Amino acid sequence: MFWAMVLMVGSFLVMVAGAASEGSRVSSVPLSKLPAHGELAHMDAGRMSFADGKLSVRGVLPEFAVRDAITKSTEPAIRDWMKELEKASDGASADKPVTRSIHVARFDFTKDDKTLGELKLRAEGEGLWRGDKFDVHVEKEGDGYKLEIVAKSLIDAQPKSELFAAVAEPEWRGALNDLEKASHVSRVTAFWLFLAYLLATLGELCLSPVGLSMVTKLAPSRYASLFMGVWLLSSSVAQYVGGSIGESWGEIPPVPYFWIFVGTSLAGVVLVALLRAPLKRLMHEVS
């Protein structure tokens, strides 16, 4: 178990080094001004910045971070409307569609055939798109547009992302898309991932089968099955905790994020080292 924890520390240190290499390069694109809503500190784990007419990002800007930045920079009223639409569309059908409308300052919907195909939409005239899951209708209204959505099923992530992009400021949306492409130069080799998984796999091999074997050998015969269940339950609890920490990805920069796992693994190393001698005595030379 001790060497398993040491190998896990090594695995996460490799991830720290890989993340540091990825974050060492900065990419920039021109942008005259930031949108009126949203803060860069809350986008892409605070790795974006704006100065001297340039929007910059440290490391790689993934597509999901672009979508997240567009969503967070959308007017709060539109975001609230979208949440209400999503909630209302749960249970909608072609026989019982849900219709919602809102006034927007602009609407520049995607014209990409691949994206429209993924959304199962087809253009039917100016400002009208019909599909299996929802319809989009846009018409001029005063100094803006009236956007009407007819939902025939649940409005999920992709339609929402495309609708948020359509109402976003064109320069801001274009700058984010350009920055996402420009940041590809910050991509690192897959060697970091290979090495991290190699060490993690070796650590798992030192821990899981050996640990389960020791549990069956040391547990009282009548409670052997119970203790095997406890061992597997502890693994499930660890997976749950790891998943909970994983939810903070995108909110914490990569290097500090992986340091969390290095710290917890080091704590495990220290704990196992302290318990090693007394546990050996209690094992009565069972190996």
N, C-alpha and C positions, 0 to 999 in steps of 0.2 A: 504493500500500500504506500509505503514511504517513497519508493522509486516512481510509483504511478503519479503521485502528486508532484514530484520533481519534474517529470516529463510534461505534465500539464502546465507547470510554470514555464517551461521552455517553449511549449507550443504557443502560449499567449504572448510571450516575449517576442517571438517571431512575428506575431500579428501586430504588435506595437511597432516593431521595426518596419514592417511593410506599410503600415498606416503612416508612419513618419516620412517614409520615402514618397508615398503618394501625395502627402500634404506639403511637400517641400517646394512644389511649383505653383505659381500663380498665373491664372489666365484672365484676360480682360477683353471687354468689348465696349464700344462707345454707347453712351446713353445720356441724353440731355438732362433728364430728371427722374426721380423716383416716383412711383404712383402715390396717390394721396393717402391710401390705406395700407396698413401692414408695416411691419418693421423688419429690417434685414436681420436683426439679432435673433429673430424667431424663425428664420428660414435657413434650411440646410445646416442646421446645428451651429448657426452663427458664423459660418465660413465665408459668407458673401460680404462684400463691402462696396461702397460707392464714394468716389472722390475724383475731382478734376474731370468730370464728364465721362468717367469710366466705371463700368460695373465689373467687379472682379470676384473671383472665387479661388479659394485655396484648395488644390486637389481636384478631383473629378466631381462634376455636377451631374448626378444621375437624372434620368427622365422623371422618376417619381418626385424628386426634389423640385424640378421645374413645375410639375403639376401642383405640388404643394404650395410653392411660392405664388403661383397665379391665384390659387384659391384664397390664400391668406391676404392677398392684396385686393381682393374683390370687395366691393362695397358691402358693409354689414347687412344692409337691407336685402341685398340679393342673396347673400349666404343664408340668411334666415328664411327667405322665400324658398330656396332650394331645399333646406332641411324640411320645411313643411310639405313641399312637393314629394320628397322621398317618403316621408311618413304617410302621406295621403295615398301614394301609389301602391303601397303594400296591400295587396289583395285586389288591385285593379285588373281588369281583363278587357278583351276586345268588345265584349257585350256590355261591360260596365266600366267604361273609361273614366279617368279622372282628369279634369281640365283645370289648369291654373295659368294665370297671366300676370305680367308685371311690366312696368315701364323701365326701359334701359336706355342709357345714353348712346350706346353703339351695339352692333351685333354683326360680327364677321365670322360666320360659321365655316367650318372646314369644307374645303372643296376637294380634298384628297379622296380619290376613289377607294383606296384601300381602307381608310378610316371609315368612310361611309358604309363600305361593305361589312366591316366589323360591327358597326352600329345597326346594320340591317336597315339602312335608310336609302331612299332614292329621291332625287330632286324632281319636283313636279311644278315647274314654273318658278317665278321670282318670289323668293321668301317663303317657299313651302317645301317641306321635306316630309315624306310619309314613310312609315316603317312598321315592322311587326310588333315592336315593343312600345314605340311612342312616335308621335308626329310633332313637327316643329313648324310654327307659323309666325312669320314676322311681317309687320307692316308699319309704315311711317306713322308717327303720332307726335305732333307738335315738334319739339326740337330733338326728339329721340325716336325710339321705336317701341311698339307694343310686342312683347314676346309672349306667345301662347304655346304651352306644352300640353299635349293630349297624351296622357300615360295609359298604356294598355297592359302594363306589367310594372314591376318594381323598377324604379329609376336607380340603377346601381352606379358603381364608381366611374366607369368609362363615359357614359353619357353625361354625368355631372362634370367630369373633367373637360369634356369638349364644350359644354355650355359655358363653363367658367372662362375657358379660353376665348370663346366667341365674344364675351362682354368685356374682356380685359383691354387695357390700353394697348393699341397695336405696337407702339415702340417698345413698351415694357415686355410684351409677349415675344416680340422678335428678338430683343436683346437676350432674353433668357434662353431661347432656342439656339441662338448663335453661341452663347456662352457654353451651353451644354456640349456643342460640337467642338468648340475651341478647347475645352477642358480635357478632351481625349488624350492630349499630350501628357497628362499627369497619370495615365494608367501605368500600373506596375506589372512586372512579369508574374506569371502564374507560379513561379518558383516559390514565392512566399507562401502561397496557399498550400502548395504541395508539401512543403516542409512543416507547416503548422499542422496539417492533417496527419502527416507521418508521425510526428511526436505525440499528437493526441491519440492516435490509434494504438501506438505502443503503450501509452499510459493506460488506455482502456483495457488492453490485453493483460497488463500487470494487475489491474484492479478487479474487473468484473468476474471473470471465470475463477481466478484464484480466491477472491473474497467469498464467492458463493460456495466454493469447495470447503473453505475453512469454516464457514457457518454450519454446513452439514456435519463436519467432523467434530466441532466443539459443542454444538447444541445437544441438550439431553435428547435421547432417542425419541421419547414420547412427544417432544416439542420441535422436532427437526423441521417438519413442514411449516409450523408456525413461524419459526425463525427465518426460513427461506422467504416466506411472504413478507416479513419485516424488512429483509434485505432488499427485495424488489420494490417494496413500498418506499424505502429511503431513496432509491433511484428515481422513482416517479416524482417525489417531492423535490429532488434536486433539479429535475427537468422543468418542473413548474416554476421554481425560483429563477432558473436560467432564462426561461421564456419571459418572465416578468421583467427581468433586467433587459432582455432583448427588445422590449417595447420602447425603450428609451433611445434606440438607434434612430438617428436622424435628428435627435434633440441634443445629444452629447457628441462633440467632435470625436472622430475615430480613435485618436491616440488616447485621450482620457478614458474613452469607453473601454478599450482593451486593457488599460491599466486596472480597471475595476476587477477584471478576472485574474490578472496577475496578483493583485493584492489578496483576493479571497483564496487563491491557490496557495500563495505563500503562507497564509494563516493556517491552511490545511497541513502544509509541510511541517510547520512549527508544532502544531497540535499532535500530529502523528509521531514526530520525533520525541516529544515529551512522554507520550503514552507507550512508546515502543518497548522500553524495558519492563514496565509493570505488566503489559499484555503478554510478553514472552513468558514471564513467570507464571501467569495464570493459565497459559496454554499447556503446561506440563509436557513440554517437548513434542507436542503434536505438530506435524509438519505436512 
